[in-house]
């Protein structure tokens, strides 16, 4: 395995960690709405491309609240692994779920970057996983906290990416018709490019109507 090898539906898996109300409340490094959009990009990409997906919360019943439904609704029947530990890797069910995917390339995103993302990532790297961190889907108590965590993760060997980079890397070619419409729906829902997609469809529809009228 190599970081030079592209992420594909066949070689990657994803873990989404602690996208819960109490954790969002502490995010000051990013606009929270942007973070909410970007984790949905990741989750919808995972759903569209059938990527093995691990979901986990911390103290869901006692403090932090449920995992955001915009993500869990995409995976009906999927167990959300609840923990007491900040470090997901200390939880046996989480470790088992990661190993059960059979994948060594893992995308890891969560709240907050300096703890709930960094801690399991360091342990996973130590166990031989290749970890990719979509920085724009993570968040922390401050810009400094997020940036220093990303610096440490990168120095340790994790690869920083973005949410749409993952989506595009999975698609690769617009001629892949089986996922084309799904990718366009994600762009429409969660990116500024969605305006262009809407305009193009409208313009094409208008031109088609004009041609039919002629």
C-alpha positions in Angstrom: 0.0 0.0 0.0 1.2 3.5 -0.7 0.0 7.1 -0.2 0.7 7.5 -3.9 -2.1 5.0 -4.7 -5.4 6.7 -5.3 -8.3 6.2 -2.9 -10.9 4.0 -4.5 -14.2 2.3 -3.6 -12.3 -1.0 -3.5 -9.4 0.0 -1.2 -10.7 2.6 1.3 -13.0 2.8 4.3 -14.2 5.7 6.4 -14.7 6.4 10.1 -16.9 9.4 11.1 -16.5 10.3 14.8 -18.6 12.4 17.2 -20.7 14.6 15.0 -23.0 15.3 17.9 -24.6 18.5 19.3 -22.3 19.0 22.2 -19.2 18.5 20.1 -20.5 21.0 17.4 -21.1 23.5 20.2 -17.3 23.7 20.9 -16.3 24.2 17.2 -14.7 27.6 16.7 -12.1 26.8 14.0 -14.7 26.6 11.2 -18.1 27.8 10.4 -20.2 25.0 11.8 -22.6 24.9 8.9 -19.6 24.3 6.6 -18.5 21.4 8.7 -22.0 20.0 8.7 -22.1 20.2 4.9 -18.7 18.6 4.5 -19.3 15.6 6.7 -22.5 15.0 4.7 -20.3 15.1 1.5 -18.2 12.3 3.0 -21.2 10.3 4.2 -23.1 10.6 0.9 -19.9 9.6 -1.0 -19.5 6.6 1.2 -23.1 5.6 0.6 -23.0 6.2 -3.1 -19.8 4.2 -3.6 -20.6 1.5 -1.1 -17.6 2.4 1.1 -17.4 0.5 4.4 -18.4 3.0 7.0 -17.8 3.1 10.8 -19.9 5.6 12.9 -19.1 6.4 16.5 -20.2 8.7 19.3 -18.9 9.6 22.7 -21.2 9.7 25.7 -24.3 10.0 23.5 -26.9 9.4 26.3 -25.2 11.2 29.1 -23.8 14.4 27.6 -23.1 14.7 23.9 -26.3 13.8 22.2 -27.0 11.6 19.1 -25.0 11.4 16.0 -26.4 13.9 13.5 -29.4 12.3 11.7 -28.4 13.7 8.3 -25.6 11.0 8.4 -27.2 8.2 10.3 -30.3 8.3 8.1 -28.1 7.4 5.2 -27.2 4.1 6.9 -30.4 2.6 8.3 -29.8 -0.2 10.7 -26.1 0.6 11.1 -24.9 0.4 14.7 -23.4 3.7 16.0 -20.6 2.7 18.4 -20.9 4.7 21.6 -17.8 5.2 23.8 -16.6 6.7 27.0 -13.1 7.3 25.6 -12.0 10.3 23.7 -9.7 7.9 21.8 -12.0 5.7 19.7 -9.2 3.1 19.4 -9.5 2.3 23.1 -12.9 1.0 22.4 -12.9 -2.7 21.4 -16.1 -2.5 19.3 -14.6 0.4 17.3 -11.4 -1.5 16.7 -13.3 -4.6 15.7 -15.4 -2.6 13.2 -12.4 -1.0 11.7 -10.6 -4.4 11.3 -13.8 -6.0 9.9 -13.7 -3.7 6.9 -10.6 -5.4 5.7 -9.3 -2.1 4.4 -5.9 -0.5 5.3 -6.6 2.9 3.7 -8.9 4.8 6.2 -10.5 8.2 5.9 -11.0 9.5 9.5 -13.0 12.6 10.3 -14.6 13.9 13.4 -15.0 16.5 16.1 -12.6 17.6 17.6 -9.5 17.4 15.5 -7.0 17.6 18.4 -8.5 14.7 20.3 -11.2 12.5 18.7 -9.5 12.6 15.3 -5.8 12.7 16.3 -5.8 10.1 19.0 -7.3 7.2 17.0 -5.3 8.3 13.9 -2.0 8.0 15.7 -2.9 4.6 17.0 -4.1 3.4 13.6 -0.9 4.7 11.9 1.1 2.8 14.6 -0.8 -0.4 13.6 0.0 0.0 9.9 -3.1 1.8 8.6 -2.8 4.6 6.0 -5.0 7.4 7.3 -6.4 10.3 5.3 -7.9 13.2 7.2 -10.4 15.5 5.5 -9.5 18.7 7.3 -12.5 20.7 6.2 -14.9 18.2 7.7 -13.2 18.4 11.1 -13.3 21.2 13.7 -11.9 22.2 17.0 -12.0 24.7 19.8 -9.9 27.2 17.9 -8.1 27.7 14.6 -4.8 27.2 16.4 -6.0 23.9 17.9 -7.2 22.6 14.6 -4.1 23.7 12.7 -1.6 22.3 15.2 -3.5 19.0 15.3 -3.3 18.8 11.5 0.4 19.6 11.7 1.0 16.8 14.1 -1.1 14.4 12.1 0.7 15.2 8.9 4.1 14.9 10.6 3.1 11.5 12.0 2.2 10.3 8.5 -1.5 11.0 8.0 -2.5 12.5 4.7 -4.5 15.7 4.7 -7.3 15.9 2.2 -10.7 17.6 1.7 -14.2 16.2 1.6 -14.7 17.0 -2.1 -11.3 15.7 -2.9 -12.4 12.3 -1.6 -15.6 12.4 -3.6 -13.8 13.3 -6.8 -11.1 10.8 -6.2 -13.7 8.1 -6.0 -15.5 9.2 -9.2 -12.3 10.0 -11.3 -14.2 10.0 -14.6 -17.5 11.7 -15.4 -18.1 8.8 -17.9 -18.8 6.6 -14.9 -22.5 6.8 -15.4 -23.5 4.6 -12.5 -22.4 7.2 -10.0 -22.5 10.4 -12.1 -26.0 11.5 -11.0 -25.3 10.8 -7.4 -22.1 12.9 -7.5 -24.1 15.7 -9.1 -26.7 15.5 -6.4 -24.0 15.9 -3.7 -22.6 18.9 -5.6 -26.0 20.5 -5.9 -26.7 20.0 -2.2 -23.4 20.9 -0.6 -21.2 23.1 -2.9 -21.3 26.5 -4.6 -20.9 24.6 -7.9 -24.4 23.4 -7.3 -25.6 26.7 -8.7 -23.9 26.0 -12.0 -25.3 22.5 -12.1 -28.8 23.9 -11.6 -28.3 26.6 -14.2 -26.9 24.2 -16.8 -29.9 21.9 -16.3 -32.3 24.9 -16.6 -30.5 26.3 -19.7 -30.5 22.9 -21.4 -34.1 22.5 -20.6 -34.9 25.9 -22.1 -32.9 25.3 -25.2 -34.5 21.9 -25.7 -38.0 23.6 -25.4 -36.9 26.2 -28.0 -35.7 23.6 -30.4 -38.9 21.6 -30.0 -40.9 24.8 -30.7 -38.9 25.5 -33.8 
